[in-house]
Amino acid sequence: MTELVAILTDHEGENVRRPDPTSPVWDLRTPGPLSRDKKSRLSKVVACRSAVWRALMGAEPAAFIRHESPVDDEVPGEWHHEGGHTWRIPADFDPDEKDTSSWLVLGGWMAYASAAPIEDNLNLLDATPERVTEWATEHGATLAIESFPDDLEWRVFVRWDA
């Protein structure tokens, strides 16, 4: 996770920022259509999102996503239903694959790395950075991402010592 923290820190700016500079929580926001320097700002957000996905896919012991059924939406991979709207993310998950990307762009999902599925449905986007950190620590999450329903905004938690 050290590499991910370095990438997020290197890209900090208007669209990649920590609401509290002392916390391990970042907000990633896609720049609006009339934003100045939109192309360069968007490339920073895209680079951070890619780094977050890579870290999630490499996280131990498992990665999960709480979202609509990937099976019903024909998202590639061998998905394991963990109950409710929670699915274990398959090892060959590719967020850039066409059907996967179409499924993720709907937003309103949470992905995280932990030893087991997390039942507690905290809305990371509405919680304070302190509450997000407490929640992640309580549930043993080393990385958590929540996507706003239009996928234009993400809140990311990265455990410093993972």
C-alpha positions in Angstrom: 0.0 0.0 0.0 3.0 2.3 0.4 3.2 2.6 -3.4 -0.5 3.5 -3.6 -0.1 6.2 -0.9 2.9 7.6 -2.8 0.9 7.8 -6.1 -2.1 9.4 -4.4 0.2 11.9 -2.6 2.1 12.7 -5.8 -1.2 13.4 -7.7 -2.8 15.6 -4.9 -4.5 18.7 -6.2 -8.0 20.0 -6.9 -9.4 16.6 -7.9 -7.3 14.2 -5.8 -7.2 15.5 -2.2 -7.3 14.5 1.4 -10.2 16.2 3.3 -7.9 15.9 6.4 -4.2 16.0 5.6 -3.5 13.7 8.6 -5.9 10.9 7.6 -5.5 8.0 5.2 -8.6 9.0 3.2 -8.6 10.6 -0.3 -11.4 12.0 -2.4 -11.0 11.5 -6.2 -13.4 13.7 -8.2 -13.7 13.8 -12.0 -13.3 17.4 -13.1 -16.5 19.0 -14.5 -17.0 19.7 -18.2 -16.1 23.3 -18.0 -13.1 22.9 -15.7 -9.8 24.6 -16.5 -7.0 22.2 -17.4 -9.6 19.5 -17.6 -7.5 17.0 -19.6 -4.5 17.2 -17.3 -6.7 17.0 -14.2 -8.7 14.1 -15.6 -5.5 12.2 -16.4 -4.4 12.5 -12.7 -7.8 11.1 -11.5 -7.6 8.2 -14.0 -4.0 7.4 -13.0 -5.1 7.3 -9.3 -8.1 5.2 -10.0 -6.0 2.7 -12.0 -3.5 2.6 -9.1 -6.3 2.0 -6.6 -7.7 -0.9 -8.7 -4.2 -2.5 -9.0 -3.7 -2.2 -5.2 -7.1 -3.7 -4.6 -6.5 -6.6 -6.9 -3.1 -7.3 -5.3 -4.4 -7.0 -1.7 -4.5 -10.0 0.6 -6.3 -11.9 1.6 -9.4 -11.1 -0.6 -11.2 -8.3 -2.4 -14.9 -7.8 -2.3 -17.4 -5.5 -4.0 -20.9 -4.5 -2.9 -22.9 -3.8 -6.0 -25.6 -5.1 -8.3 -25.1 -8.7 -9.5 -22.2 -9.0 -11.8 -23.6 -12.4 -12.9 -26.9 -10.8 -14.0 -25.1 -8.0 -15.8 -22.7 -10.6 -17.5 -19.5 -9.1 -16.1 -16.7 -11.5 -17.0 -15.1 -13.6 -14.3 -15.9 -16.4 -11.9 -17.9 -14.5 -9.3 -18.6 -15.9 -5.8 -21.7 -14.5 -4.1 -21.0 -13.8 -0.5 -24.6 -12.7 0.5 -26.8 -9.7 -0.1 -25.1 -7.5 -2.7 -21.6 -8.6 -1.8 -19.4 -10.5 -4.2 -15.8 -11.8 -4.0 -13.9 -10.1 -6.9 -12.3 -12.7 -9.1 -8.5 -12.8 -9.6 -8.9 -12.0 -13.3 -11.0 -8.9 -12.7 -10.3 -6.2 -15.3 -12.0 -2.8 -14.5 -11.1 -1.6 -18.1 -12.8 -4.5 -19.9 -15.9 -3.2 -21.7 -18.7 -5.1 -19.8 -16.9 -4.6 -16.5 -16.4 -0.9 -17.2 -20.1 -0.5 -18.1 -21.1 -2.1 -14.8 -18.7 0.0 -12.7 -19.6 3.3 -14.4 -23.1 3.1 -12.8 -21.4 3.9 -9.5 -23.1 3.3 -6.2 -20.7 0.5 -5.3 -18.1 -0.2 -2.6 -15.0 -2.3 -3.1 -12.6 -3.3 -0.3 -9.8 -5.6 0.8 -10.4 -7.6 4.0 -10.3 -11.2 5.4 -14.0 -11.5 5.1 -17.1 -9.7 3.7 -18.1 -6.7 5.8 -21.7 -6.6 6.8 -21.6 -3.0 8.2 -22.8 -0.8 5.3 -21.1 2.5 6.2 -21.4 5.2 3.5 -17.8 6.3 3.1 -18.8 9.3 1.1 -20.9 10.7 3.9 -18.7 9.7 6.8 -15.9 11.9 8.2 -12.4 10.7 7.5 -12.1 9.8 11.2 -15.2 7.6 11.0 -14.0 5.9 7.8 -10.7 5.1 9.5 -12.5 3.7 12.6 -14.8 1.6 10.3 -11.9 0.2 8.3 -9.8 -0.6 11.4 -12.8 -2.2 13.1 -13.4 -4.5 10.1 -9.8 -5.2 9.2 -10.0 -3.4 5.8 -6.7 -2.4 4.3 -8.2 -0.6 1.3 -11.8 0.6 0.7 -13.3 2.5 -2.2 -16.8 3.9 -2.4 -18.1 5.3 -5.7 -20.8 7.9 -5.8 -23.9 6.8 -7.9 -22.7 8.5 -11.1 -19.1 7.2 -10.6 -17.7 10.8 -10.8 -16.5 10.8 -7.2 -14.7 8.2 -5.2 -13.7 8.1 -1.5 -10.6 5.9 -0.9 -9.2 4.6 2.4 -5.7 3.2 2.4 -4.3 1.7 5.7 -0.9 3.3 6.1 0.8 0.3 7.6 -0.6 -2.4 5.2 
